[in-house]
Amino acid sequence: MQSRVVNNSYFSGLADGKAAAAKEVAQLKAEINQLNATLAEAQTKLKASAANIKPKVVPVPKPVTVLKPIQLDVTTLKDIPIRCKDCKCEFVHTVADQLKFASRGLTKKPKRCYECRKARREGGSYIAPCPLQ
Ligand SMILES: [Zn+2]
């Protein structure tokens, strides 16, 4: 008789425990659902903000080229007449200019007259009054 009572209370306790566990499981499931909903919301927000992120454009610095001075034979140098690309005016690439260019390592002849070069440096284009036209 004694053992039966113990058994009953044991089983009823077991049933209570089972119910409590089921309740806990239900609570945890609800919690998981809530967390999943929060996670989904956060992921949606993250996707939306990621779409708004624009790649940062970093300007690539121009490589600095240091040109070596060019040795010119001064005895063979002559003034060179050149027609300016911009104002079509003929200008003289003088020996002095050629030496200056060579000292900076420049091998090409100027395409524009002094006035047009200056205007380009300052931004814009200058059409010098050409005395030949
Ligand atoms: Zn010019």
Backbone and ligand atoms as CSV (ligand in chain L), in Angstrom:
chain,resi,resn,atom,element,x,y,z
A,1,MET,N,N,0.833,-1.203,0.000
A,1,MET,CA,C,0.000,0.000,0.000
A,1,MET,C,C,0.867,1.253,0.000
A,2,GLN,N,N,1.855,1.158,0.822
A,2,GLN,CA,C,2.786,2.291,0.945
A,2,GLN,C,C,3.490,2.555,-0.391
A,3,SER,N,N,3.916,1.466,-0.982
A,3,SER,CA,C,4.663,1.606,-2.231
A,3,SER,C,C,3.782,2.124,-3.360
A,4,ARG,N,N,2.474,1.779,-3.298
A,4,ARG,CA,C,1.550,2.207,-4.348
A,4,ARG,C,C,1.386,3.724,-4.328
A,5,VAL,N,N,1.295,4.260,-3.086
A,5,VAL,CA,C,1.140,5.726,-2.922
A,5,VAL,C,C,2.364,6.429,-3.520
A,6,VAL,N,N,3.488,5.858,-3.137
A,6,VAL,CA,C,4.741,6.422,-3.656
A,6,VAL,C,C,4.765,6.391,-5.179
A,7,ASN,N,N,4.298,5.200,-5.680
A,7,ASN,CA,C,4.273,5.070,-7.137
A,7,ASN,C,C,3.353,6.087,-7.787
A,8,ASN,N,N,2.160,6.270,-7.152
A,8,ASN,CA,C,1.200,7.226,-7.716
A,8,ASN,C,C,1.779,8.635,-7.770
A,9,SER,N,N,2.362,9.003,-6.615
A,9,SER,CA,C,2.896,10.377,-6.570
A,9,SER,C,C,4.066,10.517,-7.558
A,10,TYR,N,N,4.779,9.396,-7.697
A,10,TYR,CA,C,5.897,9.409,-8.655
A,10,TYR,C,C,5.377,9.631,-10.061
A,11,PHE,N,N,4.284,8.900,-10.401
A,11,PHE,CA,C,3.750,9.053,-11.758
A,11,PHE,C,C,3.093,10.398,-11.982
A,12,SER,N,N,2.373,10.824,-10.869
A,12,SER,CA,C,1.718,12.130,-11.047
A,12,SER,C,C,2.785,13.228,-11.171
A,13,GLY,N,N,3.871,13.036,-10.405
A,13,GLY,CA,C,4.981,13.989,-10.523
A,13,GLY,C,C,5.585,13.954,-11.909
A,14,LEU,N,N,5.660,12.773,-12.422
A,14,LEU,CA,C,6.194,12.602,-13.774
A,14,LEU,C,C,5.320,13.306,-14.803
A,15,ALA,N,N,3.988,13.164,-14.609
A,15,ALA,CA,C,3.035,13.806,-15.512
A,15,ALA,C,C,3.167,15.315,-15.428
A,16,ASP,N,N,3.317,15.796,-14.165
A,16,ASP,CA,C,3.471,17.255,-13.980
A,16,ASP,C,C,4.732,17.753,-14.696
A,17,GLY,N,N,5.786,16.938,-14.472
A,17,GLY,CA,C,7.060,17.301,-15.105
A,17,GLY,C,C,6.945,17.316,-16.610
A,18,LYS,N,N,6.209,16.363,-17.145
A,18,LYS,CA,C,6.030,16.276,-18.594
A,18,LYS,C,C,5.281,17.501,-19.111
A,19,ALA,N,N,4.242,17.878,-18.341
A,19,ALA,CA,C,3.443,19.044,-18.728
A,19,ALA,C,C,4.294,20.310,-18.672
A,20,ALA,N,N,5.085,20.393,-17.577
A,20,ALA,CA,C,5.944,21.577,-17.417
A,20,ALA,C,C,6.960,21.642,-18.550
A,21,ALA,N,N,7.497,20.461,-18.908
A,21,ALA,CA,C,8.482,20.408,-19.984
A,21,ALA,C,C,7.850,20.812,-21.305
A,22,ALA,N,N,6.600,20.331,-21.540
A,22,ALA,CA,C,5.894,20.667,-22.767
A,22,ALA,C,C,5.658,22.173,-22.847
A,23,LYS,N,N,5.314,22.739,-21.666
A,23,LYS,CA,C,5.064,24.181,-21.599
A,23,LYS,C,C,6.342,24.944,-21.935
A,24,GLU,N,N,7.442,24.438,-21.352
A,24,GLU,CA,C,8.733,25.078,-21.574
A,24,GLU,C,C,9.135,25.004,-23.047
A,25,VAL,N,N,8.891,23.808,-23.635
A,25,VAL,CA,C,9.205,23.614,-25.056
A,25,VAL,C,C,8.405,24.596,-25.905
A,26,ALA,N,N,7.106,24.742,-25.558
A,26,ALA,CA,C,6.251,25.667,-26.305
A,26,ALA,C,C,6.778,27.095,-26.192
A,27,GLN,N,N,7.194,27.457,-24.967
A,27,GLN,CA,C,7.734,28.798,-24.734
A,27,GLN,C,C,8.995,29.020,-25.549
A,28,LEU,N,N,9.878,27.997,-25.511
A,28,LEU,CA,C,11.132,28.105,-26.261
A,28,LEU,C,C,10.879,28.206,-27.763
A,29,LYS,N,N,9.859,27.425,-28.224
A,29,LYS,CA,C,9.516,27.486,-29.651
A,29,LYS,C,C,9.047,28.884,-30.030
A,30,ALA,N,N,8.227,29.469,-29.143
A,30,ALA,CA,C,7.732,30.826,-29.384
A,30,ALA,C,C,8.902,31.813,-29.424
A,31,GLU,N,N,9.831,31.599,-28.483
A,31,GLU,CA,C,11.013,32.461,-28.422
A,31,GLU,C,C,11.837,32.344,-29.703
A,32,ILE,N,N,12.012,31.086,-30.156
A,32,ILE,CA,C,12.771,30.835,-31.388
A,32,ILE,C,C,12.096,31.524,-32.573
A,33,ASN,N,N,10.761,31.412,-32.632
A,33,ASN,CA,C,10.025,32.053,-33.730
A,33,ASN,C,C,10.250,33.559,-33.731
A,34,GLN,N,N,10.216,34.119,-32.506
A,34,GLN,CA,C,10.410,35.567,-32.373
A,34,GLN,C,C,11.810,35.957,-32.838
A,35,LEU,N,N,12.804,35.155,-32.365
A,35,LEU,CA,C,14.189,35.440,-32.750
A,35,LEU,C,C,14.383,35.315,-34.252
A,36,ASN,N,N,13.724,34.299,-34.854
A,36,ASN,CA,C,13.814,34.128,-36.311
A,36,ASN,C,C,13.220,35.326,-37.037
A,37,ALA,N,N,12.102,35.821,-36.487
A,37,ALA,CA,C,11.459,36.982,-37.097
A,37,ALA,C,C,12.381,38.191,-37.011
A,38,THR,N,N,13.013,38.377,-35.836
A,38,THR,CA,C,13.951,39.489,-35.652
A,38,THR,C,C,15.123,39.364,-36.606
A,39,LEU,N,N,15.619,38.129,-36.725
A,39,LEU,CA,C,16.754,37.862,-37.618
A,39,LEU,C,C,16.382,38.182,-39.067
A,40,ALA,N,N,15.194,37.719,-39.492
A,40,ALA,CA,C,14.748,37.964,-40.863
A,40,ALA,C,C,14.637,39.469,-41.120
A,41,GLU,N,N,14.122,40.174,-40.124
A,41,GLU,CA,C,13.957,41.628,-40.262
A,41,GLU,C,C,15.316,42.302,-40.403
A,42,ALA,N,N,16.257,41.849,-39.542
A,42,ALA,CA,C,17.602,42.425,-39.576
A,42,ALA,C,C,18.276,42.137,-40.906
A,43,GLN,N,N,18.066,40.916,-41.430
A,43,GLN,CA,C,18.676,40.554,-42.716
A,43,GLN,C,C,18.104,41.389,-43.849
A,44,THR,N,N,16.784,41.631,-43.783
A,44,THR,CA,C,16.147,42.471,-44.809
A,44,THR,C,C,16.721,43.880,-44.772
A,45,LYS,N,N,16.846,44.398,-43.534
A,45,LYS,CA,C,17.399,45.747,-43.373
A,45,LYS,C,C,18.834,45.806,-43.891
A,46,LEU,N,N,19.597,44.763,-43.560
A,46,LEU,CA,C,21.002,44.703,-43.973
A,46,LEU,C,C,21.108,44.680,-45.498
A,47,LYS,N,N,20.250,43.884,-46.151
A,47,LYS,CA,C,20.259,43.809,-47.616
A,47,LYS,C,C,19.939,45.167,-48.204
A,48,ALA,N,N,18.936,45.823,-47.606
A,48,ALA,CA,C,18.531,47.137,-48.116
A,48,ALA,C,C,19.660,48.146,-47.979
A,49,SER,N,N,20.331,48.129,-46.835
A,49,SER,CA,C,21.411,49.104,-46.637
A,49,SER,C,C,22.632,48.741,-47.469
A,50,ALA,N,N,22.848,47.431,-47.687
A,50,ALA,CA,C,23.980,47.007,-48.520
A,50,ALA,C,C,23.782,47.470,-49.951
A,51,ALA,N,N,22.511,47.506,-50.396
A,51,ALA,CA,C,22.215,47.951,-51.754
A,51,ALA,C,C,22.524,49.438,-51.907
A,52,ASN,N,N,22.431,50.167,-50.790
A,52,ASN,CA,C,22.675,51.613,-50.845
A,52,ASN,C,C,24.151,51.973,-50.781
A,53,ILE,N,N,24.961,50.996,-50.369
A,53,ILE,CA,C,26.388,51.299,-50.236
A,53,ILE,C,C,27.017,51.400,-51.621
A,54,LYS,N,N,27.599,52.527,-51.886
A,54,LYS,CA,C,28.272,52.721,-53.172
A,54,LYS,C,C,29.765,52.519,-52.973
A,55,PRO,N,N,30.391,51.863,-53.922
A,55,PRO,CA,C,31.836,51.657,-53.769
A,55,PRO,C,C,32.565,52.996,-53.764
A,56,LYS,N,N,33.478,53.115,-52.858
A,56,LYS,CA,C,34.233,54.356,-52.723
A,56,LYS,C,C,35.239,54.446,-53.870
A,57,VAL,N,N,35.200,55.540,-54.536
A,57,VAL,CA,C,36.130,55.721,-55.651
A,57,VAL,C,C,37.378,56.430,-55.131
A,58,VAL,N,N,38.448,55.680,-55.156
A,58,VAL,CA,C,39.718,56.262,-54.698
A,58,VAL,C,C,40.513,56.681,-55.929
A,59,PRO,N,N,40.807,57.956,-56.038
A,59,PRO,CA,C,41.571,58.380,-57.202
A,59,PRO,C,C,42.975,57.794,-57.190
A,60,VAL,N,N,43.327,57.247,-58.334
A,60,VAL,CA,C,44.667,56.662,-58.442
A,60,VAL,C,C,45.659,57.795,-58.716
A,61,PRO,N,N,46.660,57.927,-57.856
A,61,PRO,CA,C,47.619,59.004,-58.067
A,61,PRO,C,C,48.416,58.776,-59.349
A,62,LYS,N,N,48.635,59.863,-60.047
A,62,LYS,CA,C,49.412,59.772,-61.290
A,62,LYS,C,C,50.852,59.401,-60.963
A,63,PRO,N,N,51.388,58.459,-61.706
A,63,PRO,CA,C,52.792,58.132,-61.453
A,63,PRO,C,C,53.675,59.321,-61.821
A,64,VAL,N,N,54.577,59.617,-60.938
A,64,VAL,CA,C,55.465,60.747,-61.182
A,64,VAL,C,C,56.649,60.252,-62.006
A,65,THR,N,N,56.757,60.784,-63.183
A,65,THR,CA,C,57.872,60.371,-64.028
A,65,THR,C,C,58.936,61.458,-64.002
A,66,VAL,N,N,60.082,61.052,-63.574
A,66,VAL,CA,C,61.200,61.991,-63.541
A,66,VAL,C,C,62.030,61.754,-64.794
A,67,LEU,N,N,62.040,62.768,-65.640
A,67,LEU,CA,C,62.769,62.622,-66.896
A,67,LEU,C,C,64.198,63.113,-66.722
A,68,LYS,N,N,65.072,62.381,-67.340
A,68,LYS,CA,C,66.488,62.764,-67.264
A,68,LYS,C,C,66.771,63.857,-68.287
A,69,PRO,N,N,67.567,64.812,-67.915
A,69,PRO,CA,C,67.921,65.860,-68.875
A,69,PRO,C,C,68.614,65.263,-70.103
A,70,ILE,N,N,68.326,65.829,-71.236
A,70,ILE,CA,C,68.918,65.325,-72.475
A,70,ILE,C,C,70.059,66.259,-72.885
A,71,GLN,N,N,71.151,65.659,-73.260
A,71,GLN,CA,C,72.294,66.448,-73.723
A,71,GLN,C,C,72.107,66.770,-75.201
A,72,LEU,N,N,72.148,68.045,-75.525
A,72,LEU,CA,C,72.026,68.455,-76.926
A,72,LEU,C,C,73.333,69.074,-77.384
A,73,ASP,N,N,73.607,68.873,-78.650
A,73,ASP,CA,C,74.799,69.509,-79.223
A,73,ASP,C,C,74.414,70.933,-79.628
A,74,VAL,N,N,74.871,71.876,-78.850
A,74,VAL,CA,C,74.453,73.271,-79.012
A,74,VAL,C,C,74.852,73.818,-80.381
A,75,THR,N,N,75.955,73.304,-80.902
A,75,THR,CA,C,76.457,73.840,-82.174
A,75,THR,C,C,75.541,73.515,-83.360
A,76,THR,N,N,74.758,72.443,-83.229
A,76,THR,CA,C,73.890,72.056,-84.353
A,76,THR,C,C,72.459,72.579,-84.188
A,77,LEU,N,N,72.192,73.226,-83.064
A,77,LEU,CA,C,70.810,73.656,-82.809
A,77,LEU,C,C,70.449,74.885,-83.627
A,78,LYS,N,N,69.209,74.864,-84.118
A,78,LYS,CA,C,68.680,76.015,-84.863
A,78,LYS,C,C,67.273,76.281,-84.369
A,79,ASP,N,N,66.859,77.513,-84.550
A,79,ASP,CA,C,65.466,77.837,-84.241
A,79,ASP,C,C,64.548,77.057,-85.192
A,80,ILE,N,N,63.478,76.495,-84.615
A,80,ILE,CA,C,62.565,75.697,-85.452
A,80,ILE,C,C,61.204,76.406,-85.537
A,81,PRO,N,N,60.763,76.718,-86.729
A,81,PRO,CA,C,59.420,77.292,-86.851
A,81,PRO,C,C,58.353,76.189,-86.757
A,82,ILE,N,N,57.341,76.425,-85.926
A,82,ILE,CA,C,56.266,75.432,-85.735
A,82,ILE,C,C,54.926,76.155,-85.844
A,83,ARG,N,N,53.959,75.481,-86.456
A,83,ARG,CA,C,52.621,76.065,-86.519
A,83,ARG,C,C,51.813,75.598,-85.309
A,84,CYS,N,N,51.273,76.544,-84.585
A,84,CYS,CA,C,50.528,76.228,-83.354
A,84,CYS,C,C,49.270,75.438,-83.695
A,85,LYS,N,N,49.034,74.406,-82.905
A,85,LYS,CA,C,47.896,73.521,-83.104
A,85,LYS,C,C,46.566,74.260,-82.855
A,86,ASP,N,N,46.611,75.206,-81.936
A,86,ASP,CA,C,45.369,75.881,-81.539
A,86,ASP,C,C,45.080,77.120,-82.381
A,87,CYS,N,N,46.030,78.047,-82.410
A,87,CYS,CA,C,45.744,79.313,-83.084
A,87,CYS,C,C,46.266,79.349,-84.516
A,88,LYS,N,N,46.900,78.235,-84.944
A,88,LYS,CA,C,47.429,78.081,-86.304
A,88,LYS,C,C,48.498,79.128,-86.638
A,89,CYS,N,N,48.953,79.772,-85.613
A,89,CYS,CA,C,49.959,80.806,-85.802
A,89,CYS,C,C,51.333,80.136,-85.831
A,90,GLU,N,N,52.234,80.656,-86.649
A,90,GLU,CA,C,53.573,80.082,-86.674
A,90,GLU,C,C,54.401,80.738,-85.569
A,91,PHE,N,N,55.049,79.915,-84.799
A,91,PHE,CA,C,55.914,80.443,-83.747
A,91,PHE,C,C,57.264,79.757,-83.848
A,92,VAL,N,N,58.240,80.314,-83.184
A,92,VAL,CA,C,59.600,79.787,-83.281
A,92,VAL,C,C,59.959,79.033,-82.001
A,93,HIS,N,N,60.317,77.776,-82.177
A,93,HIS,CA,C,60.855,76.994,-81.065
A,93,HIS,C,C,62.345,77.318,-81.023
A,94,THR,N,N,62.684,78.269,-80.219
A,94,THR,CA,C,64.050,78.808,-80.229
A,94,THR,C,C,65.054,77.832,-79.637
A,95,VAL,N,N,66.300,78.095,-79.887
A,95,VAL,CA,C,67.386,77.275,-79.327
A,95,VAL,C,C,67.302,77.284,-77.798
A,96,ALA,N,N,67.037,78.459,-77.255
A,96,ALA,CA,C,66.911,78.585,-75.795
A,96,ALA,C,C,65.784,77.694,-75.268
A,97,ASP,N,N,64.645,77.709,-75.995
A,97,ASP,CA,C,63.513,76.857,-75.621
A,97,ASP,C,C,63.882,75.380,-75.746
A,98,GLN,N,N,64.585,75.051,-76.812
A,98,GLN,CA,C,64.989,73.654,-77.026
A,98,GLN,C,C,65.889,73.166,-75.886
A,99,LEU,N,N,66.776,74.056,-75.435
A,99,LEU,CA,C,67.668,73.692,-74.322
A,99,LEU,C,C,66.871,73.548,-73.025
A,100,LYS,N,N,65.884,74.423,-72.861
A,100,LYS,CA,C,65.032,74.354,-71.671
A,100,LYS,C,C,64.249,73.036,-71.662
A,101,PHE,N,N,63.694,72.692,-72.824
A,101,PHE,CA,C,62.962,71.434,-72.962
A,101,PHE,C,C,63.880,70.257,-72.639
A,102,ALA,N,N,65.106,70.301,-73.202
A,102,ALA,CA,C,66.059,69.204,-73.020
A,102,ALA,C,C,66.457,69.061,-71.552
A,103,SER,N,N,66.568,70.197,-70.866
A,103,SER,CA,C,66.953,70.151,-69.454
A,103,SER,C,C,65.875,69.500,-68.596
A,104,ARG,N,N,64.645,69.544,-69.117
A,104,ARG,CA,C,63.535,68.893,-68.400
A,104,ARG,C,C,63.302,67.471,-68.898
A,105,GLY,N,N,64.115,67.039,-69.839
A,105,GLY,CA,C,63.991,65.677,-70.349
A,105,GLY,C,C,62.914,65.518,-71.394
A,106,LEU,N,N,62.434,66.631,-71.931
A,106,LEU,CA,C,61.368,66.562,-72.932
A,106,LEU,C,C,61.983,66.372,-74.318
A,107,THR,N,N,61.479,65.351,-75.004
A,107,THR,CA,C,62.043,65.040,-76.324
A,107,THR,C,C,61.172,65.585,-77.450
A,108,LYS,N,N,59.898,65.849,-77.133
A,108,LYS,CA,C,58.985,66.281,-78.198
A,108,LYS,C,C,59.017,67.797,-78.352
A,109,LYS,N,N,58.750,68.217,-79.564
A,109,LYS,CA,C,58.654,69.651,-79.834
A,109,LYS,C,C,57.297,70.141,-79.344
A,110,PRO,N,N,57.198,71.395,-78.962
A,110,PRO,CA,C,55.890,71.914,-78.525
A,110,PRO,C,C,54.917,71.944,-79.701
A,111,LYS,N,N,53.637,71.700,-79.389
A,111,LYS,CA,C,52.620,71.715,-80.448
A,111,LYS,C,C,51.917,73.064,-80.495
A,112,ARG,N,N,52.056,73.806,-79.375
A,112,ARG,CA,C,51.339,75.076,-79.291
A,112,ARG,C,C,52.304,76.214,-79.003
A,113,CYS,N,N,51.895,77.403,-79.389
A,113,CYS,CA,C,52.704,78.583,-79.124
A,113,CYS,C,C,52.685,78.881,-77.624
A,114,TYR,N,N,53.530,79.778,-77.224
A,114,TYR,CA,C,53.654,80.081,-75.808
A,114,TYR,C,C,52.324,80.529,-75.211
A,115,GLU,N,N,51.632,81.411,-75.940
A,115,GLU,CA,C,50.359,81.948,-75.445
A,115,GLU,C,C,49.324,80.835,-75.242
A,116,CYS,N,N,49.236,79.937,-76.209
A,116,CYS,CA,C,48.250,78.854,-76.124
A,116,CYS,C,C,48.633,77.847,-75.033
A,117,ARG,N,N,49.922,77.596,-74.874
A,117,ARG,CA,C,50.385,76.695,-73.814
A,117,ARG,C,C,50.021,77.263,-72.446
A,118,LYS,N,N,50.262,78.547,-72.303
A,118,LYS,CA,C,49.975,79.235,-71.040
A,118,LYS,C,C,48.473,79.173,-70.749
A,119,ALA,N,N,47.681,79.418,-71.804
A,119,ALA,CA,C,46.226,79.393,-71.648
A,119,ALA,C,C,45.738,78.002,-71.236
A,120,ARG,N,N,46.338,76.950,-71.823
A,120,ARG,CA,C,45.961,75.578,-71.478
A,120,ARG,C,C,46.322,75.234,-70.041
A,121,ARG,N,N,47.488,75.700,-69.615
A,121,ARG,CA,C,47.931,75.457,-68.234
A,121,ARG,C,C,46.957,76.068,-67.236
A,122,GLU,N,N,46.469,77.249,-67.601
A,122,GLU,CA,C,45.553,77.963,-66.704
A,122,GLU,C,C,44.120,77.467,-66.869
A,123,GLY,N,N,43.933,76.492,-67.741
A,123,GLY,CA,C,42.598,75.917,-67.949
A,123,GLY,C,C,41.837,76.728,-68.973
A,124,GLY,N,N,41.524,76.058,-70.071
A,124,GLY,CA,C,40.828,76.758,-71.134
A,124,GLY,C,C,41.684,76.785,-72.377
A,125,SER,N,N,41.219,77.436,-73.375
A,125,SER,CA,C,42.027,77.509,-74.596
A,125,SER,C,C,42.071,78.962,-75.056
A,126,TYR,N,N,43.217,79.311,-75.505
A,126,TYR,CA,C,43.429,80.687,-75.926
A,126,TYR,C,C,43.771,80.695,-77.402
A,127,ILE,N,N,43.076,81.469,-78.136
A,127,ILE,CA,C,43.398,81.623,-79.540
A,127,ILE,C,C,44.104,82.985,-79.675
A,128,ALA,N,N,45.400,82.883,-79.781
A,128,ALA,CA,C,46.180,84.118,-79.843
A,128,ALA,C,C,45.943,84.827,-81.172
A,129,PRO,N,N,45.973,86.106,-81.169
A,129,PRO,CA,C,45.860,86.795,-82.453
A,129,PRO,C,C,47.086,86.475,-83.300
A,130,CYS,N,N,46.847,85.897,-84.435
A,130,CYS,CA,C,47.974,85.453,-85.266
A,130,CYS,C,C,48.333,86.524,-86.291
A,131,PRO,N,N,49.567,86.983,-86.257
A,131,PRO,CA,C,49.967,88.039,-87.188
A,131,PRO,C,C,50.053,87.550,-88.639
A,132,LEU,N,N,50.094,86.221,-88.820
A,132,LEU,CA,C,50.226,85.676,-90.182
A,132,LEU,C,C,48.869,85.568,-90.883
A,133,GLN,N,N,47.798,85.685,-90.139
A,133,GLN,CA,C,46.480,85.524,-90.763
A,133,GLN,C,C,45.809,86.857,-91.042
L,1,ZN,ZN,ZN,48.781,79.322,-80.347
